[in-house]
Amino acid sequence: MATRITAHGCEVSLSSRNRAEMLAERWPRFDPAVMDVSFVFRQEGRSRTVEAIVSRQRRQAVVARGEGPDFRVALDELDDHVKRILKRDRSRRKDFRQTPSGVQS
């Protein structure tokens, strides 16, 4: 899976880059339609933000953001947001495909 990492106004350490790539490799477990992920690292004063754009096949892209005092905390927050969105979307699609109870075929 393709992973792009961009830094705006900051230097991103190798450990943060590796962590971002590791997270991107885990997200297809929650939605197999994930095609590629773009990370944007930003530093605004003392705050660090990481934004992820998760492209999926035949579905709307997921955009999430994490913020914290360092990039590791921001990536952890971002991971929680993306997983929550992917799980919720997948469960909605599964619920929609199920037949209503009481209907016989």
N, C-alpha and C positions, 0 to 999 in steps of 0.2 A: 504494500500500500504506500502511496506517495505521501510524504510529509514535508511541508515547507515551513521553514522557521525564518521570521523576519524580526529585526530589532530596530526600533525607532528611538534614537536619542540615548542609547545605552549599549553596554557590552553584556552579552549573555554568556555565562560560564559554560564550560563543557558539561558539567554535571546537570545544569538546568536543561541544556539541549538534550542530553541523554534521557532525562526524566520525561521531557515532553514527548520524545519519540516512543518511550515505553508506554506512556498513557495512550498515545494514538494507536499503538498496536493492540491494546486491550479493548478499546471501544467497539470493535466489530463483534465481540461476544454478546453485546447488548442489542445490536442491530446489524445483522449481516449485510445490509445494504450500504454500509459505509464504504466509500471509494477512496477519498483522500482527505487530509486534514491540513489546514494552514494555521500556524501559530503566529501571533503578533505580540512581541514583548515591548512594553513601553515603561519608561520611568518618568513620573510626573512629580517633581519635588522629592519627597521622601517615600512616596507611594509607588509601588510597582504593580503594573497590571499586565495580565496575559489574556488575550482574546483568542478563541479558537473558532474556526469556520469549518464545520464538518460537512462535506459533500456526500450525498447519498444517491443511489440509483433510483430514478423515478419518484423521488420524494424531495420535499423542500429541505434546503440546507439548514443545519442547526448552528446557531451563533450563540456563544456563551462567553462569559467574562469572569475572571477571578482577580481579586485585588488583595494586596497584603503588604507588609513591611519589606518582604523579600520575595524573590521569584518562586521559591519553594512553597511558601504559604499560598501565593497566588495560584500556582499550579494545582495544589490540593483543592482549593475552593473551586477552581475551574473544572477539575475532574468530577467533583460532586455534582455540579450543575449539569454537565454533559451526560453523565450516567443517568441522572434523574429524568432528563428530557428524553433520552433514547429509550429507557425502560417504559416510561409513560406512553410514548408514541407506539411502541411495539405492543403493549397491553391493549391499547385502544383498537389497534388493527386486529388483534386476536379476538377481542370481544365482538367486533363487528362481523367477523367471519363465522362465528358460532350460530347454530340454528336456535331459534327461540324455544324455550322449554314448553313442553306440552304439544308440540307439533310433530306429527308422525309422518314418516316418508313412505 
